[in-house]
Every structure is written in C-alpha cells, then in structure tokens.
Amino acid sequence: MLINEKSKSLIALFVSALFFGSTFLIVKNLLITFSPTFIVFLRYIIAGIIFGLIGGIPKKIAWKPGILMGIFLWLGYVTQTQGLVTTSTINSGVVTGFYIVLTPFLSKFFNKTNLLRKNYIYSFLGFTGIVLISINDLSQVFGNLFTLICAAGYAMHIVLVERYVKNQNISQLMFVQSLTGGVLCLPLISFSEIQFLPDYFLPIIFLGLVVNVGAFYLQLYGQKIIKASTSALILSLEAIFALLIGIIVANEYLNLINWFGVILVLMSIYLVIKE
C-alpha cells in the first residue's frame, strides 16, 4: 500500500523529532571540551557543505527566508547549547519542548493563523511546569532561562518555515540557513579549539550530518504540507526522547516537584494536540 504525501510528511517530522531528541546528551558531553558556540559553528559548517553540494548556488528567492530562518535557528542553537552548560539533558529537552505552546501564538501574529482562547491556558500550564522543573537545583535556573529563549527561537523558526518553505528548493534554503548561522558564530569562537577535533570526530559528524542535515531536511520536507502548529506538536516529541535518554543513559534524576513540572509541560503539549 502506497503512503500518501501527508503520511510521509508526518513520518518525516516524527523521525526528525527523534534525531533532535538524541542530541542533548551528545552536546552535553562535548561541552566538557568545547565552547557552546564552537559546537554550533561546527554543526553549521558540516551542514552548509553538504547542502551546498546538493543544492548548488542558491537562487535569489532563497536568500531572504534562509537568512531569517538562520538567525532564529542560530539563536535557538546557541542559547540551548549554552543552557546545557548548567542544566541537565532532561531539563533542556523538556524546556525546549515549550516551543510547542509558543508556536501557535507566533504563527497567529506573523502568518495570521487561527488561535483558540484555550491556548493561553495551555501556555500558562507549560510555563508553570518550566518553573517547577527549574527549582531542582538553583544552579540550573540560568541554564533553563537560556533554554526558554531557545524555545522561542525554535518556535519562530517553525513559523518562518511555514511561511516560506512552499515552492522552495529545500537544500538551497538550508544552505543559506546554515551559512547564516555559521557567520553569526564567527565573532564568538576561538579557533584554538580545533586541536581537540580528532578526539571527537564521530559525535561532531553525527550532529552535523544526522541532525543538522537529516533532521532539518526532514522538518522542512514535512512542513511543506503540515502547518506550523501541527508540526510543532510532532516535533515536541524530542522532549520525550531527550527525557528518556537522560534517565536511561545518563542516569539523571528528577525529584517529585520536578516530575510534576514535567507533567504540566507535557500536559500543555497534549492539550494543544487535542485542539
């Protein structure tokens, strides 16, 4: 039985969420050696080379949306990676998932989509959950605040993809996005960190190829058909994947109040999905 285009798009978004959710622990480990901005820079460079080879020289139509998408994705990447310096992979994954609640608001404002009144309640639930997650350790508060900014950046990125991705060459759009992010990183990095690259070749290649190329390509492919609010719902599964990986692989833990916060965030996501 042939899979229709809508089903393919939904599957693409689901796999994309899985890839995104797998990155938190890898990035957390890399932060022992590398600065947050240098990690982001490497991911962009790898993705930029691959998409440049695939898509060729971008057409004029790809530059404006690609640059805008690149700015907000860069903001999301840098703040998320910086947040992981002082917060756990579980917290980072769950707080990042708050973009699911922010996306409908931004989509309504920029793309003139409909927004239900209940979304305001769901947003409050999600924010309350983030506060409860953050009180596990006061040293993680700033990390969670950075990650909250990340969620806003990712939400805006999804809204921009919804607005611009139709009738675009995905590879060319992704090349401009990656180039923009790489350029924004340049003033903030130290190239002396290059000496450590041989020891971390595989995890860096994984982040660049599987996530920055594979996951984002699948996201843009899926969003050619699936609207931003629905796409955000599916992509929010990365929070679940990150949570499970943090518990199973990294032996991280949450106390009772933190779990209640997680439940509130996931409840806000679930309620949005129902709507």
C-alpha positions as CSV (number, residue, x, y, z in Angstrom):
1,M,0.0,0.0,0.0
2,L,1.4,3.4,-1.1
3,I,1.9,6.0,1.6
4,N,0.3,9.4,0.7
5,E,2.1,12.7,0.9
6,K,0.6,13.7,4.2
7,S,1.6,10.5,5.9
8,K,5.1,10.8,4.5
9,S,5.3,14.3,5.9
10,L,4.1,13.2,9.3
11,I,6.7,10.3,9.4
12,A,9.4,12.8,8.3
13,L,8.5,15.1,11.3
14,F,8.4,12.2,13.7
15,V,11.9,10.9,12.7
16,S,13.1,14.5,12.8
17,A,12.0,14.7,16.4
18,L,13.8,11.5,17.2
19,F,17.0,12.9,15.8
20,F,16.6,16.2,17.6
21,G,16.0,14.4,20.9
22,S,19.1,12.4,20.6
23,T,21.4,15.4,20.5
24,F,21.1,16.7,24.1
25,L,23.3,14.1,25.7
26,I,25.9,14.3,22.9
27,V,26.1,18.1,23.2
28,K,26.3,17.9,27.0
29,N,29.3,15.6,26.7
30,L,31.0,17.8,24.1
31,L,30.7,20.8,26.3
32,I,33.3,19.3,28.6
33,T,35.9,20.1,25.9
34,F,34.3,22.7,23.6
35,S,32.6,26.0,24.0
36,P,28.9,26.2,23.1
37,T,29.4,28.5,20.1
38,F,32.2,26.4,18.7
39,I,29.9,23.3,18.7
40,V,27.2,25.2,17.0
41,F,29.7,26.5,14.4
42,L,30.9,23.0,13.5
43,R,27.3,21.8,13.0
44,Y,26.6,24.7,10.7
45,I,29.8,24.2,8.7
46,I,29.1,20.5,8.1
47,A,25.5,21.1,7.1
48,G,26.5,24.1,4.9
49,I,29.0,22.0,2.9
50,I,26.5,19.1,2.4
51,F,23.6,21.3,1.4
52,G,25.9,23.4,-0.9
53,L,27.0,20.3,-2.7
54,I,23.4,19.0,-3.1
55,G,21.6,22.2,-3.9
56,G,24.2,24.3,-5.7
57,I,24.2,28.1,-5.8
58,P,21.0,29.3,-4.1
59,K,18.6,31.3,-6.2
60,K,17.6,34.8,-5.2
61,I,14.3,33.6,-3.8
62,A,16.1,31.5,-1.1
63,W,18.2,34.3,0.5
64,K,15.7,36.4,2.4
65,P,13.9,33.4,4.1
66,G,17.1,31.5,4.5
67,I,18.7,34.3,6.4
68,L,15.7,35.0,8.6
69,M,15.4,31.2,9.4
70,G,19.2,31.1,10.0
71,I,19.1,34.0,12.5
72,F,16.3,32.5,14.7
73,L,17.7,28.9,14.5
74,W,21.1,30.3,15.5
75,L,19.5,32.0,18.4
76,G,17.9,28.7,19.4
77,Y,21.1,26.7,19.0
78,V,23.4,29.0,20.9
79,T,21.0,29.5,23.8
80,Q,20.2,25.8,24.1
81,T,23.9,24.8,24.0
82,Q,24.8,27.5,26.5
83,G,21.9,26.3,28.7
84,L,23.3,22.8,28.7
85,V,26.4,24.1,30.4
86,T,24.5,24.4,33.7
87,T,21.3,22.4,33.2
88,S,20.6,18.7,32.7
89,T,19.7,17.0,29.4
90,I,16.3,16.2,30.8
91,N,15.6,19.8,31.8
92,S,16.9,21.1,28.4
93,G,14.8,18.6,26.5
94,V,11.6,19.4,28.4
95,V,12.0,23.2,28.4
96,T,13.0,23.2,24.7
97,G,9.7,21.4,24.1
98,F,7.8,24.5,25.3
99,Y,8.1,25.9,21.8
100,I,5.0,23.8,21.1
101,V,3.0,26.2,23.1
102,L,4.7,29.3,21.7
103,T,4.4,28.4,18.1
104,P,0.6,28.9,17.7
105,F,0.9,32.5,19.1
106,L,3.7,33.4,16.8
107,S,2.0,31.8,13.8
108,K,-1.1,33.8,14.5
109,F,0.8,37.0,14.7
110,F,3.1,36.6,11.7
111,N,1.1,34.2,9.5
112,K,-2.4,35.2,10.5
113,T,-3.5,31.7,11.5
114,N,-6.3,31.0,14.0
115,L,-5.7,30.7,17.7
116,L,-8.1,29.3,20.3
117,R,-8.6,31.0,23.7
118,K,-7.6,27.8,25.4
119,N,-4.1,28.2,24.1
120,Y,-3.5,30.9,26.7
121,I,-4.3,28.5,29.5
122,Y,-2.1,25.8,28.0
123,S,0.8,28.4,27.7
124,F,0.4,29.2,31.4
125,L,0.5,25.5,32.3
126,G,3.6,25.0,30.3
127,F,5.4,28.0,31.9
128,T,4.4,26.9,35.4
129,G,5.9,23.4,34.6
130,I,9.1,25.0,33.5
131,V,9.4,26.9,36.8
132,L,8.9,23.7,38.7
133,I,11.5,21.9,36.7
134,S,14.0,24.7,37.3
135,I,13.8,24.5,41.1
136,N,15.6,21.1,41.3
137,D,18.9,22.9,41.6
138,L,19.3,26.7,41.8
139,S,22.5,26.4,39.7
140,Q,20.3,25.2,36.8
141,V,18.0,28.2,36.8
142,F,20.1,30.2,34.4
143,G,20.5,27.2,32.1
144,N,16.8,26.8,32.0
145,L,16.3,30.5,31.2
146,F,18.7,30.2,28.3
147,T,16.7,27.2,27.1
148,L,13.5,29.1,27.4
149,I,14.9,31.7,24.9
150,C,15.9,28.7,22.8
151,A,12.3,27.5,22.7
152,A,11.2,31.0,21.5
153,G,13.9,30.9,18.8
154,Y,12.8,27.4,17.6
155,A,9.1,28.4,17.6
156,M,9.9,31.4,15.4
157,H,12.0,29.2,13.1
158,I,9.0,26.8,12.6
159,V,6.7,29.8,11.9
160,L,9.2,31.1,9.3
161,V,9.4,27.6,7.7
162,E,5.6,27.5,7.4
163,R,5.7,30.9,5.8
164,Y,8.5,30.4,3.3
165,V,9.1,26.7,2.6
166,K,6.5,26.2,-0.1
167,N,7.8,26.4,-3.7
168,Q,11.4,26.5,-2.3
169,N,14.4,24.2,-3.0
170,I,14.9,22.8,0.4
171,S,18.7,22.2,0.0
172,Q,19.3,25.8,-1.2
173,L,17.2,27.2,1.7
174,M,19.1,25.0,4.2
175,F,22.4,26.1,2.7
176,V,21.6,29.8,3.3
177,Q,20.3,29.0,6.8
178,S,23.5,27.1,7.7
179,L,25.7,29.8,6.1
180,T,23.9,32.5,8.2
181,G,24.3,30.5,11.4
182,G,28.0,29.9,10.7
183,V,28.7,33.6,10.0
184,L,26.9,34.6,13.2
185,C,29.1,32.2,15.2
186,L,32.4,33.6,13.9
187,P,32.9,36.6,16.2
188,L,32.2,34.4,19.2
189,I,34.5,31.4,18.7
190,S,38.2,30.5,19.4
191,F,39.8,28.5,16.6
192,S,42.3,27.1,19.2
193,E,39.6,24.5,19.9
194,I,40.3,22.9,16.5
195,Q,43.2,20.9,18.1
196,F,40.7,18.7,20.0
197,L,38.6,17.8,17.0
198,P,40.3,14.4,16.1
199,D,39.2,13.0,19.5
200,Y,35.6,13.9,19.0
201,F,35.2,13.2,15.3
202,L,32.2,10.8,15.4
203,P,29.9,12.8,17.7
204,I,30.5,16.0,15.8
205,I,29.9,14.3,12.5
206,F,26.7,12.8,14.0
207,L,25.5,16.3,15.0
208,G,26.4,17.8,11.6
209,L,25.1,15.1,9.3
210,V,22.3,13.3,11.1
211,V,20.8,16.3,12.9
212,N,21.8,19.5,11.0
213,V,21.4,17.8,7.6
214,G,19.0,14.9,8.1
215,A,16.7,16.2,10.8
216,F,16.3,19.7,9.4
217,Y,15.8,18.4,5.9
218,L,13.0,16.1,7.2
219,Q,11.5,19.0,9.1
220,L,11.3,21.3,6.0
221,Y,10.0,18.4,3.9
222,G,7.3,17.7,6.4
223,Q,6.3,21.4,6.8
224,K,5.7,21.7,3.0
225,I,2.4,20.1,3.8
226,I,1.9,20.1,7.6
227,K,1.1,23.5,9.1
228,A,3.3,25.0,11.8
229,S,1.1,24.3,14.8
230,T,0.8,20.6,14.0
231,S,4.4,20.3,13.0
232,A,5.4,21.8,16.4
233,L,3.3,19.2,18.2
234,I,5.0,16.4,16.5
235,L,8.5,17.9,16.8
236,S,7.9,18.4,20.5
237,L,8.3,14.6,20.9
238,E,12.0,15.5,21.1
239,A,11.4,16.4,24.7
240,I,10.2,12.9,25.4
241,F,13.1,11.3,23.6
242,A,15.6,13.6,25.5
243,L,14.0,12.8,28.8
244,L,14.2,9.0,28.3
245,I,17.8,9.2,27.1
246,G,18.7,11.4,30.1
247,I,17.2,8.9,32.5
248,I,18.3,5.6,30.8
249,V,21.8,6.6,29.5
250,A,23.0,9.5,31.7
251,N,21.4,8.3,35.0
252,E,19.9,11.7,35.6
253,Y,17.1,12.0,38.0
254,L,14.1,14.3,38.9
255,N,12.6,14.9,42.3
256,L,8.8,14.8,42.9
257,I,8.3,18.5,42.2
258,N,10.4,18.3,39.0
259,W,8.2,15.4,37.8
260,F,5.1,17.5,38.5
261,G,6.6,20.2,36.4
262,V,7.4,17.7,33.6
263,I,3.7,16.5,33.8
264,L,2.5,20.1,33.4
265,V,4.7,20.8,30.4
266,L,3.6,17.6,28.7
267,M,0.0,18.2,29.7
268,S,0.1,21.6,28.0
269,I,1.6,19.9,24.9
270,Y,-1.1,17.2,24.9
271,L,-3.9,19.7,25.3
272,V,-2.6,21.7,22.4
273,I,-2.5,18.5,20.3
274,K,-6.2,17.7,21.2
275,E,-7.2,21.1,19.9
